[in-house]
């Protein structure tokens, strides 16, 4: 949810960043040999840009890029061919030039002003008793827009707050409600692995993470161990998911009846990392471990029969005409 206002007349046609009708569509031409630039802004926010002006760019340098009704400034994280998903956004905006010393000084001043803006916005939120948590403030490099990021449990009516802020700063105001995962990305920090948050470093987009992934990987279903600082399931659960699924396809399921070198048995436990199967063999008083290559089974046909409904012993309980089937 976002809302913005522009106290000025809003006539920005012909200025950098303005797009006319039909210019937002992705080009179908061959993009080989053309550079896509990944630029990082405050709070680990990233954007994709087309180096259509063939500016000499290097990773680590700062550059000016087209932005909403103006231009912005960020640090270059990547220069190269990119991929088709990135080009969909990059074709709508481009790199303008490298940053100069005066541009870097202005960026430094902007960061200082943002602390003052944060305090003012916080006072307005308290005065209007809005149930929202202000997370971060970002001022566009050309001073034409200020964005306030916040979290809230429910939808918040902040229209009066926008008017208050617009009357103070006399520029376009944008209030953007974000989730807890976005909040962790903006603030940054270190995970339990000792490294910087994945979302703050190399992840470009969030992907769905489910509890089923933890079950497939045989991880303990402990929310405290599976959750990240944001309170949601850790993004790293998705990294090895495909590998675990591939191993699962090659191994029998727990409960499968199969043939072992020592006779018929039933699968009791799986070790996915070593690809070892623990089997309860008929005639042996202990479980025996076998590698997958030593076992043979016939898939679904070797699974045990489903248990009868609760209260039925299989000999007939008077249901379904005198017998349970």
C-alpha positions in Angstrom: 0.0 0.0 0.0 1.4 3.4 -0.9 0.2 6.9 -1.2 1.9 10.0 -2.5 1.1 13.6 -3.1 2.7 16.4 -5.2 2.1 19.9 -3.9 3.6 21.3 -7.2 1.9 21.5 -10.5 3.4 18.0 -11.5 4.3 19.0 -15.0 7.5 17.0 -15.6 7.2 16.2 -19.3 10.6 16.1 -21.0 12.5 15.7 -17.8 14.8 12.7 -17.0 12.8 9.7 -15.9 9.6 10.6 -17.6 8.1 7.9 -19.8 5.5 8.4 -22.5 2.9 5.9 -23.6 4.2 2.7 -24.9 7.7 3.2 -23.5 7.3 0.8 -20.6 7.1 -2.4 -22.6 10.0 -4.7 -22.8 11.9 -4.7 -26.0 12.0 -7.9 -28.1 15.3 -7.1 -29.8 18.5 -9.0 -29.1 20.2 -7.5 -26.0 23.5 -9.3 -26.4 26.5 -6.9 -26.0 24.4 -4.3 -24.1 25.0 -3.7 -20.4 22.5 -4.0 -17.6 23.4 -2.2 -14.4 22.4 -3.3 -10.9 22.3 -0.2 -8.6 21.9 -0.4 -4.8 20.4 2.5 -2.8 19.8 3.1 0.9 18.5 0.2 2.9 19.8 -2.4 0.4 17.1 -1.4 -2.1 18.1 -2.5 -5.6 17.1 -1.3 -9.1 17.9 -2.4 -12.7 19.0 0.1 -15.3 20.0 0.1 -18.9 23.4 1.6 -19.8 22.0 3.0 -23.1 24.4 6.0 -23.0 27.4 3.6 -22.8 28.8 5.3 -19.7 32.1 3.8 -18.5 30.9 2.0 -15.3 32.7 -0.1 -12.7 31.4 -2.0 -9.7 31.7 0.1 -6.6 31.3 3.5 -8.3 28.3 5.7 -7.8 26.2 6.8 -10.7 23.1 8.9 -11.4 20.1 7.0 -12.7 16.6 7.9 -14.0 14.0 7.9 -11.2 10.3 8.7 -10.8 9.9 12.2 -12.3 13.6 13.0 -11.8 16.9 11.2 -11.0 18.5 9.3 -8.1 21.9 8.2 -7.1 23.2 4.8 -6.0 26.2 2.4 -5.9 26.9 0.0 -8.8 26.8 -3.6 -7.7 26.8 -5.3 -11.1 27.5 -4.5 -14.8 26.9 -7.1 -17.4 24.4 -9.0 -19.6 22.0 -9.8 -16.7 19.0 -12.0 -17.5 15.6 -11.5 -19.1 13.8 -11.0 -15.9 16.1 -8.1 -15.0 15.8 -6.5 -18.5 12.1 -6.2 -18.1 12.7 -3.5 -15.5 16.0 -2.1 -16.9 14.4 -1.2 -20.2 12.2 1.3 -18.5 15.0 3.3 -16.9 18.6 4.0 -17.7 21.9 5.3 -16.3 22.6 9.0 -16.8 26.2 9.6 -15.7 28.9 8.8 -13.2 28.6 10.7 -9.9 31.0 13.6 -9.3 32.6 14.7 -6.0 29.8 17.3 -5.5 27.2 14.6 -6.1 28.8 12.5 -3.4 28.8 15.4 -1.0 25.1 16.1 -1.7 24.3 12.4 -1.1 26.1 12.6 2.3 24.0 15.7 3.2 20.8 13.9 2.2 21.6 11.1 4.6 22.0 13.6 7.4 18.7 15.3 6.6 16.9 11.9 6.6 17.4 11.6 10.4 15.7 15.0 10.9 12.8 13.9 8.6 12.5 10.6 10.6 12.0 12.6 13.9 9.4 14.9 12.3 7.4 12.0 10.8 7.6 10.1 14.1 6.2 13.2 16.0 3.3 13.4 13.5 2.5 9.7 13.9 2.3 10.0 17.6 0.2 13.2 17.5 -2.3 11.5 15.3 -2.2 8.2 17.3 -1.6 6.1 14.2 -0.8 2.4 14.8 2.2 2.2 12.6 5.9 1.7 13.1 8.2 4.0 11.1 11.1 1.9 9.7 13.2 4.1 7.4 13.2 7.4 5.4 14.8 7.9 2.0 15.1 11.2 0.2 15.4 11.1 -3.6 18.8 12.5 -4.7 17.2 15.4 -6.6 15.0 16.4 -3.5 11.8 15.8 -5.5 10.4 13.0 -3.3 10.7 11.7 0.2 9.7 8.1 0.9 8.7 6.9 4.4 8.7 3.1 5.0 6.6 1.7 7.8 5.1 -1.5 9.1 1.6 -2.0 10.6 -0.5 -5.0 11.6 -3.6 -3.6 9.8 -4.4 -1.2 7.1 -3.7 2.4 8.2 -5.5 5.5 7.0 -2.6 8.0 6.7 -4.1 10.5 4.4 -4.0 13.3 7.1 -0.4 12.3 7.9 0.6 12.8 4.2 -1.0 16.2 4.2 1.0 17.1 7.4 4.3 16.0 5.9 3.6 17.7 2.6 3.0 21.0 4.3 6.3 20.7 6.2 8.6 19.5 3.4 6.9 21.1 0.4 7.7 18.2 -1.9 6.2 14.9 -3.0 5.6 12.5 -0.1 5.3 8.7 -0.4 4.3 6.4 2.5 5.0 2.8 1.7 3.8 -0.1 4.0 6.2 -3.0 4.0 6.3 -6.5 5.5 8.5 -7.8 8.2 10.9 -9.4 5.7 11.3 -6.1 3.9 12.0 -4.5 7.3 14.8 -6.9 7.9 16.2 -6.2 4.5 16.2 -2.4 5.1 17.8 -2.6 8.6 20.3 -5.3 7.7 22.2 -7.4 10.2 23.9 -10.7 10.8 22.2 -14.1 10.7 22.9 -17.1 12.9 25.4 -18.2 10.3 27.5 -15.2 11.1 27.1 -13.6 7.7 25.1 -10.6 6.5 21.4 -11.3 5.8 20.8 -12.9 2.5 18.0 -10.4 1.7 20.4 -7.5 2.4 23.3 -8.9 0.3 22.6 -11.0 -2.8 18.9 -11.9 -2.9 17.0 -9.8 -5.5 13.5 -11.0 -4.7 11.8 -12.9 -1.9 10.5 -16.4 -2.7 7.8 -18.4 -0.8 9.2 -20.5 2.0 7.0 -23.2 3.5 7.2 -25.5 6.4 7.0 -28.4 4.0 10.5 -27.6 2.9 11.8 -28.2 6.5 9.9 -31.5 6.5 11.5 -32.6 3.3 14.9 -31.8 4.6 14.2 -33.6 7.9 14.8 -30.5 10.0 13.4 -30.2 13.5 10.1 -28.4 13.3 11.1 -25.8 15.9 10.0 -22.3 15.0 12.8 -20.8 17.0 15.4 -22.6 14.9 13.7 -22.3 11.5 12.7 -18.6 11.8 15.0 -15.7 10.9 15.3 -12.4 12.7 12.2 -11.2 10.8 10.1 -13.9 12.4 9.4 -15.7 9.1 10.9 -19.0 7.9 14.5 -18.5 6.8 15.1 -17.9 3.1 18.0 -20.4 3.1 15.5 -23.2 3.4 15.0 -22.9 -0.4 18.6 -23.1 -1.4 19.0 -26.9 -1.2 15.3 -27.8 -1.6 15.7 -29.1 -5.2 18.6 -31.3 -4.2 16.6 -32.9 -1.4 13.7 -33.5 -3.6 15.9 -35.2 -6.2 17.3 -37.5 -3.4 13.8 -38.2 -2.2 12.8 -39.4 -5.7 15.6 -41.9 -5.7 14.8 -43.3 -2.3 11.8 -45.4 -1.0 9.4 -43.8 1.4 9.1 -44.7 5.1 6.8 -47.7 5.4 7.6 -49.1 2.0 8.1 -52.9 1.8 11.1 -53.9 -0.2 13.7 -56.5 -0.8 17.1 -56.4 0.9 20.2 -58.7 0.7 18.9 -60.2 4.0 15.3 -60.7 2.9 12.0 -58.8 2.9 11.8 -55.7 5.2 10.0 -52.4 5.8 11.6 -49.0 5.7 11.8 -47.3 9.1 14.1 -44.4 8.6 15.9 -42.4 5.9 19.3 -40.6 6.0 19.1 -38.2 3.0 22.6 -36.9 3.3 24.3 -40.3 3.1 21.4 -41.8 1.1 21.2 -44.6 3.7 17.9 -46.5 4.4 17.2 -48.1 7.8 15.1 -51.3 7.3 13.4 -53.6 9.7 14.1 -57.0 8.1 11.8 -60.0 8.8 13.6 -62.4 11.1 16.1 -59.8 12.5 15.6 -58.2 15.9 17.3 -54.9 14.9 17.2 -52.3 12.1 19.8 -52.7 9.4 21.2 -49.9 7.2 21.5 -50.3 3.5 22.5 -48.1 0.6 19.9 -47.3 -2.0 21.7 -49.4 -4.6 21.2 -52.6 -2.5 17.5 -52.4 -2.3 14.7 -53.1 -4.8 11.0 -52.1 -4.4 8.0 -51.5 -6.6 6.9 -48.0 -5.6 3.2 -47.6 -4.6 2.4 -51.3 -4.7 4.9 -52.0 -1.9 3.4 -49.5 0.5 1.4 -50.9 3.5 -2.3 -51.0 3.4 -4.1 -47.9 4.8 -5.3 -48.2 8.4 -9.0 -48.9 8.9 -11.2 -46.1 10.2 -11.1 -45.4 14.0 -13.2 -48.0 15.9 -12.9 -50.7 13.3 -10.7 -53.8 13.8 -11.1 -55.1 10.3 -13.4 -57.9 11.3 -16.7 -56.0 10.9 -18.3 -53.4 13.0 -21.8 -53.3 11.6 -21.0 -50.5 9.1 -21.5 -50.8 5.4 -23.8 -53.8 5.7 -22.0 -55.7 8.4 -18.3 -55.2 7.4 -15.8 -52.4 7.0 -14.1 -52.3 3.6 
